Amino acid sequence: MKDDSPNILKAAWLIALVTIASKFIGFARDMVVANFYGATLVSDAYFYALQIPSLAIIILGGVGGPFHSATVAVFSKLIGENGEINERVNRLYNTFLTVTFICFAFLAVFGYLFADKIMGLIISAGSPELVSLAAAHFKIMSPIILIGGIIGIFYGLLICHKKYILPNISPLILSLVVIAAISLAHNDNTGMVLAIATTVGALCQLLTQFPALRKIGYRIRPNFDIKDVEFKNITELLFPAILSSTMGQITIYIDMFFASILKEGAWTSVVFANRIFQFPVGILVTAFLVPLFPIFSRLAGEGKHEDIKTYFNKGVGVLFFAAIPMIILILTLAKDGISLVFERGAFNSEAVYMVTEALCFLSFSILPYVFRDSITRVYYAFNDSKTPFLIALSSIALKAFLNWILIIKLNMGIAGITLSTSFITLFNATLLGLLMYKRIRLDYKTLFYNFAKMLLAGILTYGLCFVIGNWFNSVVELPKYVFEGVKIIVIMILCLGVYTALNLMLKMDYAKELANRIFKR
């Protein structure tokens, strides 16, 4: 087996750096949105309306989404390692593009025409004012639905040709447009400027992909050869994957319904918690799984199952190793970090508390999240998107039941929404892992033995960070923002240092490799 590990690590570092830049701009966008709109009815309306466009451009069309995954799974086998494309590849590209454009254009028009009814259904427990404002936002953002599938195809093709930077950095264009528009508008009491800027930013995000694809050799010539064998392979993989993502999105609509029962700003708090959650976790997962997925697909096509096991264990092991300190830092520093970044303007201390509560309970989903996303790529590599779909489908009723128990019966409020999400993520990851074991006997014994050692190191590290954090709160006296900044830096250094040292004592290879890289530099 040719060892691609050095290339994967180089690609992972490159993607991580690019994604960090994009995420930082996205974070700045969230800070601006929080400053101008806070956690209010206007922000709730915007984030309710954004959910369906987000489904298109982030869940379906984003990096790791069904369109990106289907494109990589099929085109990576046709293009090969040399990156050359022929007329057949171009025809397949145009058929895929044409069919996607027609289908998503129809959905965008449908969304625009029935915006009132759609928002009324999703937030049926909300006030008439909230539903009306959300519908107005949704009409403005409905064109994003058309953009979603197309951008997913473009991302997938660029990844197939090892063009990792553009797909991962282009989302910052949307963020920059939103920041500029809100800053210039000043008094946007209805959020309409925010909705318009989001639509314009998404369009700009799409247009930036064209030059790179043309340079590679792709040309747009509408084609409708739906009988092509490879197009059928795409649809066989794509439709269940779309349904799976859509089923997963239904659980979000369930959350939206329950959030509309709670106090004003509840849904905004959940959205901001998810955004903060995705900042480190999204970087981590994207950095490692984007370069690994084409390798999984190629090895599956060649029947090299043992190699898949090796790469899977390496990838998931690294993800577990990095995920544990993330959980520790969220549990010990969430309130200080959210206050430092967001608490200004319309975003007050109550909003800080709501987002902190949501984020802490959501942090428990990080470990099953990275495992679920990793093993889903293995399913896709074998052209199996039906299994993830069926598992996502089975979790809908469970999500509604958990929300009812945690929010209504146990009165956990916002925390109940994100805690139920953590339980559902664990449920999905467990089923995916068990069912994959019947197809390929992945080396779970070694993987989870190493995970147990990492978890032990993490628990000991958390205990120390918790004690030092409480000491900081009771002893150190500094101006508010200075205090929060100093506390964050101290706890981060302590956490990473102690966690790495404990893993070195437990002879974990990931810690050894990290230490070697630091000493070399």
C-alpha positions in Angstrom: 0.0 0.0 0.0 1.3 3.4 -0.9 1.4 5.5 2.3 -0.5 8.7 1.7 -0.3 9.8 5.3 2.3 12.6 4.8 0.2 14.0 1.9 -3.0 13.7 4.0 -1.3 15.6 6.9 -0.1 18.3 4.6 -3.5 18.7 3.1 -5.1 18.6 6.5 -2.8 21.4 7.8 -3.5 23.5 4.7 -7.3 23.0 4.9 -7.2 23.7 8.6 -5.4 27.0 8.1 -7.8 28.0 5.3 -10.8 26.9 7.3 -9.6 28.8 10.3 -9.4 32.0 8.3 -12.9 31.4 6.9 -14.3 30.6 10.4 -12.7 33.6 11.9 -14.4 35.9 9.4 -17.6 33.9 10.1 -17.1 34.5 13.8 -16.7 38.2 13.1 -19.9 38.2 11.2 -21.7 36.6 14.2 -20.2 39.2 16.5 -21.6 42.0 14.2 -25.0 40.3 14.0 -25.1 39.8 17.8 -24.1 43.5 18.3 -26.8 44.9 16.1 -29.6 42.5 16.7 -28.9 40.7 20.0 -31.1 37.8 20.9 -34.5 39.4 19.9 -37.6 38.8 17.8 -35.8 40.2 14.7 -32.8 37.8 15.1 -35.1 34.9 15.8 -37.1 35.7 12.6 -33.9 35.8 10.6 -32.5 32.6 11.9 -35.8 30.8 11.5 -36.0 32.0 7.9 -32.4 31.1 7.3 -32.8 27.5 8.2 -34.1 26.2 4.8 -31.6 28.3 2.7 -28.9 27.0 5.1 -30.1 23.4 4.4 -29.4 24.1 0.7 -26.0 25.9 0.8 -24.4 24.4 4.0 -26.0 21.0 4.7 -26.7 19.8 1.1 -24.2 21.9 -0.9 -21.4 22.5 1.6 -18.2 20.7 2.0 -19.1 17.2 3.3 -22.7 17.6 2.1 -24.6 15.1 -0.2 -23.7 17.0 -3.5 -20.1 17.4 -2.5 -19.9 13.8 -1.4 -21.7 12.3 -4.4 -19.4 14.3 -6.7 -16.3 13.2 -5.0 -17.4 9.5 -4.8 -18.1 9.3 -8.5 -15.8 11.8 -10.2 -12.7 10.8 -8.2 -12.9 7.3 -9.7 -13.3 8.7 -13.3 -10.7 11.5 -13.0 -8.1 9.3 -11.3 -4.9 10.6 -9.7 -3.5 12.5 -12.7 -6.4 15.0 -12.7 -7.0 14.8 -16.4 -10.6 15.1 -17.6 -12.1 14.0 -20.9 -15.3 14.6 -22.9 -17.2 12.0 -20.9 -16.4 13.6 -17.6 -17.5 17.0 -19.0 -20.8 15.5 -20.3 -21.5 13.9 -16.9 -20.7 17.3 -15.2 -23.1 19.1 -17.4 -25.9 16.5 -16.9 -25.5 16.7 -13.2 -25.4 20.5 -13.3 -28.5 20.8 -15.6 -30.7 18.5 -13.6 -29.6 20.1 -10.3 -30.4 23.6 -11.6 -33.9 22.6 -12.8 -34.8 20.8 -9.5 -33.4 23.5 -7.2 -34.9 26.4 -9.3 -38.3 24.8 -8.8 -37.7 24.5 -5.0 -36.6 28.1 -4.8 -39.7 29.4 -6.6 -41.9 27.1 -4.4 -40.3 28.5 -1.3 -40.8 32.1 -2.4 -44.5 31.6 -3.3 -45.4 29.7 -0.1 -43.1 31.4 2.4 -46.0 32.4 4.7 -47.3 28.9 5.0 -43.8 27.3 5.4 -42.8 29.7 8.2 -46.3 29.3 9.8 -45.8 25.6 9.8 -42.3 25.6 11.2 -42.9 28.1 14.0 -46.6 27.4 14.6 -46.2 28.2 18.3 -44.7 31.6 17.6 -46.4 35.0 17.6 -48.1 36.3 14.3 -45.5 39.1 14.2 -42.6 36.6 14.4 -44.1 34.4 11.6 -44.8 37.4 9.4 -41.3 38.8 9.7 -39.7 35.3 9.2 -41.7 34.8 6.0 -40.5 38.2 4.7 -36.9 37.2 5.4 -37.4 33.8 3.8 -38.8 35.3 0.5 -35.6 37.4 0.2 -33.3 34.4 0.9 -35.2 31.8 -1.3 -32.7 32.2 -4.2 -30.0 30.7 -1.9 -31.9 27.3 -2.3 -31.0 27.4 -6.1 -27.3 28.1 -5.3 -26.9 25.3 -2.8 -26.8 22.2 -5.0 -24.8 23.9 -7.7 -22.1 25.0 -5.3 -21.9 21.5 -3.8 -21.0 20.1 -7.3 -18.4 22.8 -7.8 -16.8 22.1 -4.4 -16.7 18.4 -5.1 -15.0 18.8 -8.4 -12.4 21.2 -7.0 -11.6 18.6 -4.2 -11.3 15.9 -6.8 -8.6 18.0 -8.4 -6.9 18.6 -5.0 -7.9 22.3 -5.0 -8.6 22.4 -1.3 -8.3 26.2 -0.7 -11.2 27.7 -2.7 -14.0 25.4 -1.4 -13.0 26.0 2.2 -12.2 29.7 2.0 -15.1 30.9 -0.2 -17.7 30.9 2.6 -15.9 33.9 4.1 -17.2 36.0 1.1 -20.7 35.6 2.4 -19.6 36.7 5.8 -17.7 39.8 4.5 -20.8 40.9 2.5 -23.0 40.5 5.6 -20.5 42.5 7.8 -20.2 45.3 5.2 -24.0 45.6 4.7 -24.9 45.7 8.4 -22.2 48.1 9.2 -23.3 50.5 6.5 -27.0 50.1 7.2 -26.7 51.1 10.9 -30.4 51.0 11.9 -32.0 47.9 10.4 -35.0 47.4 12.7 -36.5 44.6 10.6 -33.5 42.6 9.6 -34.2 43.0 5.9 -30.7 44.3 5.2 -29.3 41.2 6.9 -31.5 38.9 4.7 -30.6 40.8 1.4 -26.9 40.7 2.3 -27.0 36.9 3.0 -28.5 36.3 -0.5 -26.0 38.5 -2.2 -23.1 36.9 -0.3 -24.2 33.4 -1.3 -24.3 34.4 -5.0 -20.8 35.9 -4.7 -19.7 32.6 -3.0 -21.0 30.7 -6.1 -19.4 33.0 -8.7 -15.9 32.7 -7.2 -15.8 29.0 -8.2 -16.2 29.5 -12.0 -12.7 30.7 -12.9 -11.0 27.7 -11.2 -13.3 25.2 -12.8 -12.8 26.7 -16.3 -9.0 26.6 -15.8 -9.2 22.9 -15.0 -11.2 22.4 -18.3 -14.8 22.2 -17.3 -17.3 24.0 -19.6 -21.0 24.6 -19.1 -23.0 23.1 -21.9 -26.5 22.1 -20.8 -26.9 18.4 -21.1 -29.7 16.0 -20.1 -28.2 12.5 -20.6 -29.9 11.1 -17.5 -29.4 7.5 -18.9 -25.6 7.7 -18.4 -24.5 4.9 -16.1 -22.3 7.2 -14.0 -25.2 9.7 -13.6 -27.3 6.8 -12.3 -24.5 6.1 -9.8 -24.6 9.7 -8.7 -28.4 9.6 -8.2 -28.3 6.3 -6.4 -25.9 7.9 -3.9 -27.3 11.4 -3.9 -31.0 10.9 -3.3 -30.7 8.8 -0.1 -28.0 11.2 1.1 -30.3 14.2 0.5 -33.1 12.4 2.3 -30.7 11.6 5.1 -29.6 15.3 5.4 -33.2 16.4 5.1 -34.3 14.0 7.8 -31.6 15.3 10.0 -32.9 18.8 9.2 -36.3 17.8 10.4 -34.9 17.3 13.8 -33.8 21.0 13.6 -37.4 22.0 12.7 -38.5 20.0 15.8 -36.0 22.1 17.8 -37.4 25.3 16.2 -40.9 24.4 17.2 -39.9 23.7 20.8 -37.7 26.9 20.9 -40.7 29.0 19.8 -42.5 27.9 23.0 -39.6 29.3 25.1 -38.8 32.9 25.8 -37.7 35.4 23.2 -34.2 34.9 21.9 -34.2 31.1 22.6 -33.7 30.1 19.0 -31.1 32.7 18.4 -29.2 31.3 21.5 -29.3 27.8 20.0 -28.1 29.1 16.6 -25.2 31.0 18.2 -24.3 27.9 20.3 -24.2 25.8 17.1 -22.0 28.5 15.3 -19.5 28.5 18.2 -19.6 24.7 18.3 -18.9 24.5 14.6 -15.9 26.9 14.8 -13.4 24.4 16.3 -15.2 21.2 15.4 -15.9 22.2 11.8 -12.2 23.0 11.3 -11.2 19.7 12.8 -13.6 17.5 10.8 -13.1 19.4 7.5 -9.3 19.4 7.8 -9.0 15.6 8.1 -12.1 14.2 6.3 -11.8 16.3 3.1 -8.5 14.8 2.0 -9.4 11.3 3.4 -12.8 10.9 1.6 -11.3 10.7 -2.0 -8.9 8.1 -0.6 -11.7 6.1 0.9 -13.6 6.2 -2.4 -10.5 5.1 -4.4 -9.7 2.3 -2.0 -13.3 1.1 -1.9 -13.3 1.0 -5.7 -10.1 -1.0 -5.7 -11.4 -3.4 -3.0 -8.6 -2.6 -0.6 -10.6 -2.9 2.6 -7.6 -3.4 4.9 -6.2 0.0 3.8 -9.6 1.6 4.6 -9.3 0.2 8.1 -5.9 1.7 8.6 -6.8 5.2 7.3 -10.1 5.1 9.3 -8.4 4.4 12.6 -5.7 7.0 11.9 -8.2 9.7 11.0 -10.7 9.0 13.8 -7.9 8.6 16.4 -6.6 12.0 15.6 -10.1 13.5 15.7 -10.7 11.9 19.1 -7.4 13.2 20.4 -8.1 16.8 19.4 -11.8 16.7 20.4 -11.4 15.9 24.1 -9.5 19.2 24.9 -12.2 21.1 23.0 -14.9 19.7 25.3 -12.8 20.6 28.4 -12.3 24.2 27.1 -16.0 24.6 26.4 -17.0 23.3 29.8 -14.5 25.5 31.7 -14.4 28.7 29.5 -17.7 28.9 27.6 -19.2 31.8 29.7 -16.0 33.8 29.7 -15.4 33.3 26.0 -19.0 34.2 24.9 -19.0 37.3 27.2 -15.6 38.4 25.8 -16.6 38.0 22.2 -20.3 38.8 22.1 -21.4 40.8 25.2 -21.8 44.3 23.8 -24.5 46.3 22.0 -27.8 44.5 22.0 -26.3 41.3 23.2 -26.6 41.5 27.0 -25.7 39.3 30.0 -28.9 37.3 29.7 -28.1 36.4 26.1 -24.6 35.3 27.3 -26.1 33.0 29.8 -28.6 31.4 27.3 -25.9 30.7 24.7 -23.5 29.4 27.4 -26.1 27.0 28.6 -26.9 25.7 25.1 -23.2 25.4 24.2 -22.2 23.4 27.3 -24.8 20.7 26.7 -24.1 20.6 23.0 -20.4 20.0 23.7 -21.2 16.4 24.8 -21.9 15.7 21.1 -18.4 16.4 19.8 -17.0 12.9 20.2 -20.0 11.0 18.6 -20.2 13.9 16.0 -16.6 13.3 14.7 -17.1 9.5 14.7 -20.5 9.8 12.9 -19.1 12.1 10.2 -16.0 9.9 9.7 -17.9 6.6 9.3 -20.5 8.2 7.1 -17.7 8.9 4.6 -16.9 5.2 4.5 -20.5 4.4 3.7 -20.4 6.9 0.9 -17.2 5.5 -0.4 -19.1 2.2 -0.9 -21.9 4.1 -2.6 -24.2 3.4 0.3 -26.2 6.4 1.4 -29.3 4.4 2.2 -28.0 3.2 5.6 -27.3 6.7 6.9 -30.7 7.8 5.6 -32.6 5.1 7.4 -30.7 5.8 10.7 -31.5 9.5 10.3 -35.1 8.7 9.7 -35.3 6.5 12.8 -34.0 9.3 15.0 -36.8 11.8 14.2 -39.4 10.4 16.6 -36.7 9.9 19.2 -35.7 13.6 18.9 -39.2 14.8 19.4 -39.7 12.5 22.4 -36.4 13.6 24.0 -37.3 17.3 23.5 -40.7 16.7 25.1 -39.1 14.9 28.1 -36.3 17.4 28.6 -38.0 20.7 27.7 -41.7 20.1 28.8 -41.5 17.5 31.5 -38.1 18.3 33.1 -38.3 22.0 32.3 -34.7 22.2 31.1 -35.5 25.0 28.6 -32.8 25.8 26.0 -30.4 23.2 27.6 -33.0 20.5 26.8 -32.8 21.3 23.1 -29.0 20.9 22.8 -28.8 18.0 25.3 -31.3 16.0 23.1 -29.1 16.8 20.1 -26.1 15.3 21.9 -28.2 12.1 22.6 -29.3 11.9 19.0 -25.8 12.3 17.7 -24.6 9.5 19.9 -27.6 7.3 18.8 -26.7 7.8 15.1 -23.0 7.3 15.6 -23.6 4.0 17.5 -25.9 2.5 14.9 -23.6 3.6 12.0 -20.7 2.0 13.7 -22.5 -1.3 14.5 -23.9 -1.7 11.0 -20.6 -0.9 9.3 -18.9 -3.6 11.4 -21.0 -6.2 9.5 -19.6 -5.0 6.2 -16.0 -4.3 7.2 -14.6 -5.4 10.5 -13.0 -2.1 11.5 -10.5 -2.3 14.3 -12.7 -0.8 17.0 -10.8 -2.6 19.7 -7.6 -0.7 19.1 -9.5 2.5 18.4 -11.5 2.5 21.6 -8.7 1.2 23.7 -6.7 4.3 22.7 -9.8 6.4 23.2 -10.1 5.2 26.8 -6.6 6.3 27.5 -7.2 9.7 26.0 -10.5 10.0 27.9 -8.7 9.3 31.2 -6.2 12.0 30.4 -9.1 14.3 29.5 -11.0 13.7 32.8 -7.8 14.4 34.9 -7.1 17.5 32.8 -10.7 18.8 33.2 -10.5 18.3 37.0 -7.4 20.5 37.2 -8.8 23.1 34.8 -12.1 23.3 36.8 -10.2 23.9 40.1 -7.9 26.5 38.6 -10.9 28.2 36.9 -12.8 28.5 40.2 -9.6 29.8 41.9 -9.4 32.4 39.2 -13.0 33.5 39.8 -12.6 33.9 43.5 -9.1 35.3 43.8 -8.1 37.2 40.6 -9.4 40.8 40.4 -9.0 42.5 37.0 -11.3 44.6 34.7 -14.0 42.4 33.2 -12.6 41.9 29.7 -9.0 41.7 30.8 -10.0 39.1 33.4 -11.8 37.0 30.8 -8.9 37.3 28.3 -6.3 36.3 30.9 -8.3 33.5 32.3 -8.9 32.0 28.8 -5.2 32.1 27.9 -4.1 30.6 31.2 -6.7 27.7 31.1 -6.0 27.0 27.5 -2.2 26.7 28.0 -2.8 24.6 31.2 -5.3 22.3 29.4 -3.2 21.6 26.3 0.0 21.2 28.3 -1.4 18.9 30.9 -3.5 16.9 28.4 -0.5 16.4 26.1 1.8 15.4 29.0 -0.7 12.9 30.3 -1.1 11.3 26.9 2.7 11.1 26.6 2.8 9.3 29.9 0.2 6.9 28.5 2.4 6.4 25.4 -0.2 7.7 22.9 1.2 8.0 19.4 -0.8 11.2 18.6 0.8 13.0 21.6 4.3 11.8 20.6 3.8 13.1 17.0 2.5 16.4 18.2 5.4 16.8 20.7 8.0 15.9 17.9 6.5 18.4 15.5 6.7 21.2 18.2 10.3 20.4 19.1 11.3 20.2 15.5 9.9 23.7 14.8 
